[in-house]
Amino acid sequence: MKTFILSSTIGALMLSGAAIAADVDTIAILTPEQGSDYGWNQQGVDAAKAAAAATGVELIIAEGLGYGDVRAPMRELAAEGADLMLAHASGYNTAGPEIAEETGVPVAIVDTPDGLKLGLVADYTLSGHEGAYLAGRLAAKMTTTGTVGIVVSGEPPSWNSQSAGFAEGVKAENPEVKVLYSVIGPAAYSDAAGGNRVTTSVIAAGADIIFGQGNGSSFGMIQAVENNKATDGSDVLFIDVIGDKSDLDQGHLLTSVVWDMTPVYTAMIEDLRADTFGSHGYAIGLADDSVKLLKTPQMDDAVWAEIMALREQIVAGDITIEPIFDAEDVRALVTLAE
């Protein structure tokens, strides 16, 4: 069931004069799940709120829309006066451009870097591969079984780039560590039961650290981590992505590759005002902390210091990690779990 929440304007920070700024006074974000999932949906909603506050625009939140056809709610949002719609799900990247063409309201989509259209359609296929690389280095340092696992709810470009970055980090730290890889389903983003089942099987195959990318299915992954021991009898640890689930942690969260999309959404609003929206994509990274690792009690200070030293090398350009977006290229870096 969809809900619409209208937030009040916070502040009145106009970036380039009242006449220009008035052209963009309301934005909207559409999410498939509720903006309280400690992950993709919540980070998107929180970032939209922060970007709206920073640029002096109003925000409409349309959450819990599911992964199906969102043409009707997009038309409603256009009719309500949205000047920009953030279609925050890969399943919306077909309807989004269609509605943009139909209504004339610019739309931002994901996982479609070749879908740009000046003034109308922009893409934000974001990649946390630099943070995932650091998470891989961390996992290789801390595994006691010599095997770590990657469990994903699908193989969209953003997941693929992080999976590859993680695998590359593991191998850079210790080439002897085995990286198991398993996919819950082609678009199993909310399949918590599937996340539990697949993660349990990867743990049984020897993994004692799980790098999980799942949206709602990640809660099933965490259940598996909490309810199973590693093959050497040790506790299994979980590496999350995008959000911060520290409040829910029962002592198994090792870290998270946290994303902050505020700079992305802020840049989109500024680009709309400058008539450059749709001319380029957007990125996140370690350099501005739009990608960062979460420190938890499961990581000692010495290991954290080592990981932060590696971060500085990446920011300085001494270590370079190129994003890999193709699923077949990811599979070439890992061992497929049976």
Secondary structure as a PSIPRED ss2 file (coil, helix, strand):
# PSIPRED VFORMAT (PSIPRED V4.0)

   1 M C   1.000  0.000  0.000
   2 K C   1.000  0.000  0.000
   3 T E   0.000  0.000  1.000
   4 F E   0.000  0.000  1.000
   5 I E   0.000  0.000  1.000
   6 L E   0.000  0.000  1.000
   7 S E   0.000  0.000  1.000
   8 S C   1.000  0.000  0.000
   9 T C   1.000  0.000  0.000
  10 I C   1.000  0.000  0.000
  11 G C   1.000  0.000  0.000
  12 A C   1.000  0.000  0.000
  13 L C   1.000  0.000  0.000
  14 M C   1.000  0.000  0.000
  15 L C   1.000  0.000  0.000
  16 S C   1.000  0.000  0.000
  17 G C   1.000  0.000  0.000
  18 A H   0.000  1.000  0.000
  19 A H   0.000  1.000  0.000
  20 I H   0.000  1.000  0.000
  21 A H   0.000  1.000  0.000
  22 A C   1.000  0.000  0.000
  23 D C   1.000  0.000  0.000
  24 V C   1.000  0.000  0.000
  25 D C   1.000  0.000  0.000
  26 T E   0.000  0.000  1.000
  27 I E   0.000  0.000  1.000
  28 A E   0.000  0.000  1.000
  29 I E   0.000  0.000  1.000
  30 L E   0.000  0.000  1.000
  31 T C   1.000  0.000  0.000
  32 P C   1.000  0.000  0.000
  33 E C   1.000  0.000  0.000
  34 Q C   1.000  0.000  0.000
  35 G C   1.000  0.000  0.000
  36 S C   1.000  0.000  0.000
  37 D C   1.000  0.000  0.000
  38 Y C   1.000  0.000  0.000
  39 G C   1.000  0.000  0.000
  40 W H   0.000  1.000  0.000
  41 N H   0.000  1.000  0.000
  42 Q H   0.000  1.000  0.000
  43 Q H   0.000  1.000  0.000
  44 G H   0.000  1.000  0.000
  45 V H   0.000  1.000  0.000
  46 D H   0.000  1.000  0.000
  47 A H   0.000  1.000  0.000
  48 A H   0.000  1.000  0.000
  49 K H   0.000  1.000  0.000
  50 A H   0.000  1.000  0.000
  51 A H   0.000  1.000  0.000
  52 A H   0.000  1.000  0.000
  53 A H   0.000  1.000  0.000
  54 A H   0.000  1.000  0.000
  55 T H   0.000  1.000  0.000
  56 G C   1.000  0.000  0.000
  57 V C   1.000  0.000  0.000
  58 E E   0.000  0.000  1.000
  59 L E   0.000  0.000  1.000
  60 I E   0.000  0.000  1.000
  61 I E   0.000  0.000  1.000
  62 A E   0.000  0.000  1.000
  63 E E   0.000  0.000  1.000
  64 G C   1.000  0.000  0.000
  65 L C   1.000  0.000  0.000
  66 G C   1.000  0.000  0.000
  67 Y C   1.000  0.000  0.000
  68 G C   1.000  0.000  0.000
  69 D C   1.000  0.000  0.000
  70 V C   1.000  0.000  0.000
  71 R H   0.000  1.000  0.000
  72 A H   0.000  1.000  0.000
  73 P H   0.000  1.000  0.000
  74 M H   0.000  1.000  0.000
  75 R H   0.000  1.000  0.000
  76 E H   0.000  1.000  0.000
  77 L H   0.000  1.000  0.000
  78 A H   0.000  1.000  0.000
  79 A H   0.000  1.000  0.000
  80 E C   1.000  0.000  0.000
  81 G C   1.000  0.000  0.000
  82 A C   1.000  0.000  0.000
  83 D C   1.000  0.000  0.000
  84 L E   0.000  0.000  1.000
  85 M E   0.000  0.000  1.000
  86 L E   0.000  0.000  1.000
  87 A E   0.000  0.000  1.000
  88 H C   1.000  0.000  0.000
  89 A C   1.000  0.000  0.000
  90 S H   0.000  1.000  0.000
  91 G H   0.000  1.000  0.000
  92 Y H   0.000  1.000  0.000
  93 N C   1.000  0.000  0.000
  94 T C   1.000  0.000  0.000
  95 A H   0.000  1.000  0.000
  96 G H   0.000  1.000  0.000
  97 P H   0.000  1.000  0.000
  98 E H   0.000  1.000  0.000
  99 I H   0.000  1.000  0.000
 100 A H   0.000  1.000  0.000
 101 E H   0.000  1.000  0.000
 102 E H   0.000  1.000  0.000
 103 T H   0.000  1.000  0.000
 104 G C   1.000  0.000  0.000
 105 V C   1.000  0.000  0.000
 106 P C   1.000  0.000  0.000
 107 V E   0.000  0.000  1.000
 108 A E   0.000  0.000  1.000
 109 I E   0.000  0.000  1.000
 110 V C   1.000  0.000  0.000
 111 D C   1.000  0.000  0.000
 112 T C   1.000  0.000  0.000
 113 P C   1.000  0.000  0.000
 114 D C   1.000  0.000  0.000
 115 G C   1.000  0.000  0.000
 116 L C   1.000  0.000  0.000
 117 K E   0.000  0.000  1.000
 118 L C   1.000  0.000  0.000
 119 G C   1.000  0.000  0.000
 120 L C   1.000  0.000  0.000
 121 V E   0.000  0.000  1.000
 122 A E   0.000  0.000  1.000
 123 D E   0.000  0.000  1.000
 124 Y C   1.000  0.000  0.000
 125 T C   1.000  0.000  0.000
 126 L C   1.000  0.000  0.000
 127 S C   1.000  0.000  0.000
 128 G C   1.000  0.000  0.000
 129 H H   0.000  1.000  0.000
 130 E H   0.000  1.000  0.000
 131 G H   0.000  1.000  0.000
 132 A H   0.000  1.000  0.000
 133 Y H   0.000  1.000  0.000
 134 L H   0.000  1.000  0.000
 135 A H   0.000  1.000  0.000
 136 G H   0.000  1.000  0.000
 137 R H   0.000  1.000  0.000
 138 L H   0.000  1.000  0.000
 139 A H   0.000  1.000  0.000
 140 A H   0.000  1.000  0.000
 141 K H   0.000  1.000  0.000
 142 M H   0.000  1.000  0.000
 143 T C   1.000  0.000  0.000
 144 T C   1.000  0.000  0.000
 145 T C   1.000  0.000  0.000
 146 G C   1.000  0.000  0.000
 147 T E   0.000  0.000  1.000
 148 V E   0.000  0.000  1.000
 149 G E   0.000  0.000  1.000
 150 I E   0.000  0.000  1.000
 151 V E   0.000  0.000  1.000
 152 V E   0.000  0.000  1.000
 153 S C   1.000  0.000  0.000
 154 G E   0.000  0.000  1.000
 155 E C   1.000  0.000  0.000
 156 P C   1.000  0.000  0.000
 157 P H   0.000  1.000  0.000
 158 S H   0.000  1.000  0.000
 159 W H   0.000  1.000  0.000
 160 N H   0.000  1.000  0.000
 161 S H   0.000  1.000  0.000
 162 Q H   0.000  1.000  0.000
 163 S H   0.000  1.000  0.000
 164 A H   0.000  1.000  0.000
 165 G H   0.000  1.000  0.000
 166 F H   0.000  1.000  0.000
 167 A H   0.000  1.000  0.000
 168 E H   0.000  1.000  0.000
 169 G H   0.000  1.000  0.000
 170 V H   0.000  1.000  0.000
 171 K H   0.000  1.000  0.000
 172 A H   0.000  1.000  0.000
 173 E H   0.000  1.000  0.000
 174 N C   1.000  0.000  0.000
 175 P C   1.000  0.000  0.000
 176 E C   1.000  0.000  0.000
 177 V C   1.000  0.000  0.000
 178 K E   0.000  0.000  1.000
 179 V E   0.000  0.000  1.000
 180 L E   0.000  0.000  1.000
 181 Y E   0.000  0.000  1.000
 182 S E   0.000  0.000  1.000
 183 V E   0.000  0.000  1.000
 184 I C   1.000  0.000  0.000
 185 G C   1.000  0.000  0.000
 186 P C   1.000  0.000  0.000
 187 A E   0.000  0.000  1.000
 188 A C   1.000  0.000  0.000
 189 Y C   1.000  0.000  0.000
 190 S C   1.000  0.000  0.000
 191 D C   1.000  0.000  0.000
 192 A H   0.000  1.000  0.000
 193 A H   0.000  1.000  0.000
 194 G H   0.000  1.000  0.000
 195 G H   0.000  1.000  0.000
 196 N H   0.000  1.000  0.000
 197 R H   0.000  1.000  0.000
 198 V H   0.000  1.000  0.000
 199 T H   0.000  1.000  0.000
 200 T H   0.000  1.000  0.000
 201 S H   0.000  1.000  0.000
 202 V H   0.000  1.000  0.000
 203 I H   0.000  1.000  0.000
 204 A H   0.000  1.000  0.000
 205 A C   1.000  0.000  0.000
 206 G C   1.000  0.000  0.000
 207 A C   1.000  0.000  0.000
 208 D C   1.000  0.000  0.000
 209 I E   0.000  0.000  1.000
 210 I E   0.000  0.000  1.000
 211 F E   0.000  0.000  1.000
 212 G E   0.000  0.000  1.000
 213 Q E   0.000  0.000  1.000
 214 G C   1.000  0.000  0.000
 215 N H   0.000  1.000  0.000
 216 G H   0.000  1.000  0.000
 217 S H   0.000  1.000  0.000
 218 S H   0.000  1.000  0.000
 219 F H   0.000  1.000  0.000
 220 G H   0.000  1.000  0.000
 221 M H   0.000  1.000  0.000
 222 I H   0.000  1.000  0.000
 223 Q H   0.000  1.000  0.000
 224 A H   0.000  1.000  0.000
 225 V H   0.000  1.000  0.000
 226 E H   0.000  1.000  0.000
 227 N H   0.000  1.000  0.000
 228 N C   1.000  0.000  0.000
 229 K E   0.000  0.000  1.000
 230 A C   1.000  0.000  0.000
 231 T C   1.000  0.000  0.000
 232 D C   1.000  0.000  0.000
 233 G C   1.000  0.000  0.000
 234 S C   1.000  0.000  0.000
 235 D E   0.000  0.000  1.000
 236 V C   1.000  0.000  0.000
 237 L E   0.000  0.000  1.000
 238 F E   0.000  0.000  1.000
 239 I E   0.000  0.000  1.000
 240 D E   0.000  0.000  1.000
 241 V E   0.000  0.000  1.000
 242 I E   0.000  0.000  1.000
 243 G C   1.000  0.000  0.000
 244 D C   1.000  0.000  0.000
 245 K C   1.000  0.000  0.000
 246 S H   0.000  1.000  0.000
 247 D H   0.000  1.000  0.000
 248 L H   0.000  1.000  0.000
 249 D C   1.000  0.000  0.000
 250 Q C   1.000  0.000  0.000
 251 G C   1.000  0.000  0.000
 252 H C   1.000  0.000  0.000
 253 L E   0.000  0.000  1.000
 254 L E   0.000  0.000  1.000
 255 T E   0.000  0.000  1.000
 256 S E   0.000  0.000  1.000
 257 V E   0.000  0.000  1.000
 258 V E   0.000  0.000  1.000
 259 W E   0.000  0.000  1.000
 260 D C   1.000  0.000  0.000
 261 M C   1.000  0.000  0.000
 262 T H   0.000  1.000  0.000
 263 P H   0.000  1.000  0.000
 264 V H   0.000  1.000  0.000
 265 Y H   0.000  1.000  0.000
 266 T H   0.000  1.000  0.000
 267 A H   0.000  1.000  0.000
 268 M H   0.000  1.000  0.000
 269 I H   0.000  1.000  0.000
 270 E H   0.000  1.000  0.000
 271 D H   0.000  1.000  0.000
 272 L H   0.000  1.000  0.000
 273 R H   0.000  1.000  0.000
 274 A C   1.000  0.000  0.000
 275 D C   1.000  0.000  0.000
 276 T C   1.000  0.000  0.000
 277 F C   1.000  0.000  0.000
 278 G C   1.000  0.000  0.000
 279 S C   1.000  0.000  0.000
 280 H C   1.000  0.000  0.000
 281 G C   1.000  0.000  0.000
 282 Y C   1.000  0.000  0.000
 283 A C   1.000  0.000  0.000
 284 I C   1.000  0.000  0.000
 285 G C   1.000  0.000  0.000
 286 L C   1.000  0.000  0.000
 287 A C   1.000  0.000  0.000
 288 D C   1.000  0.000  0.000
 289 D C   1.000  0.000  0.000
 290 S C   1.000  0.000  0.000
 291 V E   0.000  0.000  1.000
 292 K E   0.000  0.000  1.000
 293 L E   0.000  0.000  1.000
 294 L C   1.000  0.000  0.000
 295 K C   1.000  0.000  0.000
 296 T C   1.000  0.000  0.000
 297 P C   1.000  0.000  0.000
 298 Q C   1.000  0.000  0.000
 299 M C   1.000  0.000  0.000
 300 D C   1.000  0.000  0.000
 301 D H   0.000  1.000  0.000
 302 A H   0.000  1.000  0.000
 303 V H   0.000  1.000  0.000
 304 W H   0.000  1.000  0.000
 305 A H   0.000  1.000  0.000
 306 E H   0.000  1.000  0.000
 307 I H   0.000  1.000  0.000
 308 M H   0.000  1.000  0.000
 309 A H   0.000  1.000  0.000
 310 L H   0.000  1.000  0.000
 311 R H   0.000  1.000  0.000
 312 E H   0.000  1.000  0.000
 313 Q H   0.000  1.000  0.000
 314 I H   0.000  1.000  0.000
 315 V H   0.000  1.000  0.000
 316 A H   0.000  1.000  0.000
 317 G C   1.000  0.000  0.000
 318 D C   1.000  0.000  0.000
 319 I C   1.000  0.000  0.000
 320 T C   1.000  0.000  0.000
 321 I C   1.000  0.000  0.000
 322 E C   1.000  0.000  0.000
 323 P C   1.000  0.000  0.000
 324 I C   1.000  0.000  0.000
 325 F C   1.000  0.000  0.000
 326 D C   1.000  0.000  0.000
 327 A H   0.000  1.000  0.000
 328 E H   0.000  1.000  0.000
 329 D H   0.000  1.000  0.000
 330 V H   0.000  1.000  0.000
 331 R H   0.000  1.000  0.000
 332 A C   1.000  0.000  0.000
 333 L C   1.000  0.000  0.000
 334 V C   1.000  0.000  0.000
 335 T E   0.000  0.000  1.000
 336 L E   0.000  0.000  1.000
 337 A C   1.000  0.000  0.000
 338 E C   1.000  0.000  0.000
